[in-house]
Amino acid sequence: MNFLAPIGRVFIGFLVATGRLVAFAAVSVSHCVRPPLYGRSIGRQMIQIGYFSLPVVGLTAIFTGMVLALQSYTGFARLNAESAIATVVVLTMTRELGPVLAGLMVAGRVGAAIAAEIGTMRVTEQIDALATLSTDPYKYLIVPRLIAGVVTLPILVLIADIIGVFGGYVVSVHSLDFNAANYLKLTWQFLEPLDVITGLVKAAVFGFLVTLMGCYHGFHSRGGAQGVGAAATNAVVSASVLILAANYMITTAFFGT
Amino acid sequence: MTRTASESKIELRGLKKSFGAKTVLDGVDLRVGAGESVVVIGGSGSGKSVMLKCVLGLLWPDAGSIHIDGADVTALTGRARQAHTEKIGMLFQSGALFDSLKVWENVAFALRSQSAMPKRQARDVALAKLAQVGLAADVAELSPSELSGGMQKRVALARAIATDPEIVFFDEPTAGLDPILGDIINRLIVDCVRHLGASAVSITHDMTSARKIADRIAMLHEGRIVWDGPAADIESSGNAFVDQFIHGRAEGPIGMAVRR
């Protein structure tokens, strides 16, 4: 039965890692709802995570909106259904691509930075030092980042939605010869509040996942520069995969099978 | 620094800690009297840092007890435990200064977090502590990365004593410093501890430093205290482990574990 042993070892290793992550998340969240909170740190992290992600998220959104309009035109023109383009652009942006692409971009930009910063603090004993100075590392380092991620990512996505729709509008009106007023009317026609709301719910979950993975991998990094590098990589990869998996689950929960 | 210790400030009994299959502490017994300066010597990897981290509450011991002022802190959690940890100031080997904060904010950190002291007052205390370790007020606004290694060590020392703790831990205080700077740090430690009337536990493998700052010396080897006595008796301990260590001989009962 020896050939079963490696399978079991991998499976047990997976369960241990999952358990550690869930325990870490539970402790972190419990600290989010218990005072004291470091308001100034939360504000600083909101600027770091939210405000400084605006350019990269905005650029991603505008090009995605533009390419969406172009690609759906090549498809729908054959069916004489050009009027559907505005709807396709706005629904795809708000429901799917806005939150997912913003989440992935923030995972790359912020997740790695969080993991590297907290990881360096871990290997240089700064996290131990915090504890000896009567400051809970969870409260001081992790809670501000988690709150900032959950609050700012929906705002980023709302802005990305608007910029993406604008990108589709620009391409449709200027290179596909749509009537501007007509395009805007079509954009509004089939858009429902639920479409935007699901996108924002997704964004909040993604914000939590990105900051959580950054904090988790940074907090548990060990072994000097190499360990910190590995933590940054793992934070981005695991956050990206979790974002795509969570996206599917949330979509199923809202819109059924 | 030769006060006799009547009551014990810290008392470790049968402290054990393992990481996986590797036993690091195998029943450590150590007593530190009030106002006493104890230096724990021992080779690299003998478990000195792990012992301090257990007392600080950064690691949980597997067995044994840690008494601070008579109370067993291994039985305490949360606030009650923190009340005891707040009595301890710690000088980390690497300094462990927060590089996102200025020098004075580092020194004032515990004043702000423990006693919520107003900013201006905390800054004044921080400047006084910096002066105590021989640093002028102009370094206060710098960031720790702009300082030399020796200056960082002094800032870390100022931070460790900022709240006038009853107990101070020094983890390899002279590691990585040149002999002159090492002596300055040793003198600062002796001054600070005497000034505070605090109990001190230092871990080091620098014998010059140990002789200078210790009232008592204990030797940790393979997770146990193998010798414990007044600093003056270290030369005539009659203990083979201690003799090999203080004379730095490659031959003796302490084999160099290449693999652990």
Interface residues (C-beta under 8 A of the other chain):
Chain A: M121 T124 E125 Q126 D128 A129 L130 A131 T132 L133 S134 T135
Chain B: K53 L56 G57 L58 Q82 T85 E86 I88 G89 M90 F92 Q93 S94 A96 L97 F98 D99 F109 A110 S113 Q114 R159
